[in-house]
């Protein structure tokens, strides 16, 4: 298999990883927004460099992050919302990582996807991330196309 063919395959795998993160994270976030009477303030995807050579990034992984604002006057405590997020994650087939989960944060995995939901300090809001940390080697030329943000993948 040629280098160009391997890089093209890696690019397709990166696209599948992105779709997998969205597919796994999106329903949890949508259910959380509904159950805590919240609002999805934003979501932003990001291609994260995970390997470099002297010329710059050569490989990427993908993640999404965002913020859920809790409804004013709904009486939803951010820690209670994190506990609800843990229940939702378990209900969506995620395994809760007990070593990293606490009152202000829940971390869970399902296959290669890792999701974290935590209280935003000083605000009635939660922040979340979803990621697949697999590193896909694209080569420097192809990698340039992935620099920067991937706007509103859950919006």
C-alpha atoms as one frame of an Amber mdcrd trajectory, in Angstrom:
protein
   0.000   0.000   0.000   1.409   3.369  -0.987   1.915   6.248   1.417  -0.775
   8.286  -0.353  -3.214   5.379  -0.049  -2.461   4.974   3.691  -2.974   8.696
   4.222  -6.273   8.644   2.314  -7.409   5.699   4.448  -6.413   7.610   7.597
  -8.386  10.608   6.388 -11.474   8.413   5.958 -10.919   6.920   9.414 -10.678
  10.433  10.888 -14.010  11.311   9.238 -15.551   8.141  10.717 -14.118   8.984
  14.157 -15.642  12.490  13.926 -19.018  11.016  12.971 -18.753   8.503  15.823
 -18.092  11.216  18.394 -21.049  13.260  17.124 -23.283  10.173  17.069 -22.312
   9.232  20.638 -22.212  12.718  22.178 -25.104  14.448  20.394 -27.992  12.408
  21.867 -26.576  12.698  25.399 -26.281  16.478  25.083 -29.772  16.756  23.542
 -31.298  14.688  26.372 -29.378  16.671  28.985 -30.595  19.993  27.552 -34.177
  18.735  27.669 -34.020  17.208  31.143 -32.376  20.171  32.882 -34.441  22.747
  30.970 -31.217  24.088  29.548 -30.005  25.657  26.333 -27.142  24.515  24.145
 -25.168  27.744  24.036 -22.588  26.460  21.551 -20.704  23.452  20.313 -17.412
  23.532  18.487 -15.489  20.693  16.937 -11.741  20.687  16.716  -9.147  18.705
  14.839  -6.404  18.250  17.416  -2.806  17.780  16.251  -1.406  14.627  17.834
   1.804  14.116  15.838   4.219  16.600  14.288   7.376  16.772  12.280   9.609
  19.807  11.808   7.146  21.199   9.244   4.095  21.072  11.514   1.223  18.698
  12.307   1.056  15.411  10.432  -1.725  13.644  12.337  -4.996  14.599  14.009
  -7.674  13.359  16.365 -11.114  14.994  16.716 -13.135  16.357  19.622 -16.194
  18.470  20.294 -16.752  20.807  23.203 -19.628  22.988  24.188 -21.683  24.638
  26.866 -25.171  24.008  28.218 -26.679  26.940  30.089 -29.069  25.912  32.852
 -32.449  27.626  32.852 -32.815  30.611  35.173 -35.400  29.977  37.851 -35.672
  26.247  37.095 -33.919  25.432  40.360 -31.413  23.110  38.707 -28.204  22.916
  40.678 -25.149  22.357  38.425 -24.009  19.396  40.557 -27.468  17.830  40.235
 -27.235  18.389  36.469 -23.862  16.582  36.429 -25.462  13.687  38.324 -28.243
  13.648  35.720 -25.612  13.640  32.972 -24.037  10.554  34.569 -27.418   8.782
  34.494 -27.936   9.764  30.862 -24.466   8.610  29.857 -25.040   5.233  31.523
 -28.430   5.011  29.810 -26.745   5.627  26.452 -24.348   2.722  27.022 -21.354
   4.620  28.398 -19.229   3.255  31.224 -18.660   5.765  34.008 -15.007   6.210
  35.002 -15.322   6.192  38.795 -11.715   7.317  39.281 -12.297  10.597  37.424
 -15.923  11.242  38.355 -16.866  13.512  41.270 -19.746  15.826  42.216 -18.677
  18.512  39.729 -17.600  16.205  36.858 -18.516  12.948  35.195 -16.247  11.110
  32.754 -17.470   8.164  30.712 -16.401   6.043  27.748 -18.112   3.993  25.074
 -15.723   2.299  22.698 -13.175   4.880  21.554 -15.398   7.831  22.555 -14.764
   9.639  25.845 -17.273  12.183  27.179 -16.806  14.576  30.077 -19.475  16.856
  31.563 -18.561  19.286  34.312 -19.816  22.334  36.171 -18.644  25.680  34.848
 -17.182  27.575  37.766 -19.149  30.681  38.699 -22.026  30.054  36.274 -25.268
  28.103  36.084 -23.860  26.086  33.215 -22.174  22.856  32.242 -19.359  22.337
  29.785 -18.897  19.113  27.891 -16.343  17.448  25.674 -16.581  14.394  23.505
 -13.516  12.927  21.858 -11.902  10.043  20.082  -8.218  10.311  20.912  -7.090
   7.933  18.164  -4.298   9.635  16.238  -4.745   9.462  12.448  -1.542   9.982
  10.426  -2.482  12.105   7.417   0.877  13.420   6.292   1.790  17.096   6.343
   0.104  18.071   3.060  -3.298  16.600   3.939  -3.018  17.682   7.581  -3.007
  21.376   6.628  -6.674  21.110   5.626  -7.603  20.184   9.209  -6.099  23.118
  11.075  -8.670  25.135  13.001 -12.204  24.765  14.261 -15.139  22.745  12.982
 -18.058  25.083  13.776 -21.194  23.915  15.598 -21.207  20.147  14.899 -24.061
  19.531  17.371 -26.074  22.633  16.484
